[in-house]
């Protein structure tokens, strides 16, 4: 059983920054972040592959950065220049199977993900 525990969510004004952390029981699989706002579908935000390469969604490109500290077993999501539309519950995820494809402009596959954290709320006020 893989355990994922997120922290770092909170409330911030538009233009501000937050860093989410995810303490994981293993960090050698594909790891990433999804988010879900009320009334909306779950949305892929960022992924770090087994080889360390990263991809972020077009909606957050240039503002969000995903990284991993293997020694600390921790995944991070640095979020800068936050907008009100970034408000959502953010979930840390991991799986041995890839959950992102660069085809067709980029497609996320949340159904491929077996392991999800409990989620952390991010609220951005304008």
N, C-alpha and C positions, 0 to 999 in steps of 0.2 A: 504494500500500500504506500503510495506516494503522498506526502503531506506538504501543503503549501499554505503559508500564513502571510497575508499581506498586512502592510502598515503604511502610514504616511498620508492617507487621505485627509481631507478637511475642506474648509471653506477659504476661498481666496478671491480677491477682486480681479476683474479682467486685466490682463497684462502681467499678472503675477506668475509665480512659479511654485511648483510642488515637486517633491521626489517621492515616488512610491517605491517601497521595498517589498520583497517577497522572499521569506526564508523558506528554503526547499530542502526536502530530505534527499533529493538527488538533483544534479544540475548537468547531467551528461546527455540528456535528451533535447529535443526541440523545446524551447521555452518561449513564452511570450505573454502578451497582454491583450485581453478583449475588454470591451466596455458595453454597457447597456443603459440607455436612458429610458425613462418611463414612456411606455407606449411605442417604443422602437425596438427593432431587432438587434440582437447581439452583433457587435461590430468588431472586426479585427483591428488592432491598433499597431502592434509591433511584434516581431519575431526575431529571435536569435537562434541561428542554426547550430548544428552539432560542430561545424567547423569554425564557429564564431562570427560568421557573416551575419549581417542584420538587414532587416527591411522594416520600414515604417509605412503606414497607410498614407495615401496622398493627402488626406484631410489633416494630417498632423506633421507632414514632412517639413523639415526646417525648424520645427518647434519642439518635437519630442525626440528623445534619444533613449534607446534600450541598451543596457549593458549588464554584465554578469561578473561577479567576483566568485570564482570557483572555490578559492580557499575558504571563503566565508559562507559558501552555499547560499548565496543571495543574488537575486535578480532585481534589477532596478529599472525604473522608468522616470527619466528626468523630463519634466513637462514645463516648458517656458512659454511666455506670451500666451497665456491661457485665455480662452474665449468662453463665452457663456455656453456655446454649443458643445464644449468639452465636458460639461456637467453630466455625470453618469456614475454608475457603480463600475469600478474597474476590477477585473478579475485576472489574477495570475494563473497561467496554465502551463502544462507540460504534457508531452506525449512522445513515444518512440517514433510515431508516424508524423510526417510533415503535415502542417495544417495551413499552408499557404502555397499558392501557385502564382508565378509571375505571368502566366498566360492570360490573355484577354484583359490586359491592363491591371492584373492583380486580383486574385480571388482568395478569400479566406474560407476555411472549412471548419467551423466550430464543431460540427458533428464528428470530426476526426479526433477530437480531444477528449480523453478519458478523465483527466485529472484537472480539477478546478479548485482554486482557493475559495474562501468564503466571501470575498469581495470587499472593497473599501470604497466609501462614497467620496466623490470629488464634486464640490459645488463651486461654480464660478459665477460671481455676481457682476453685473455690468453697471 
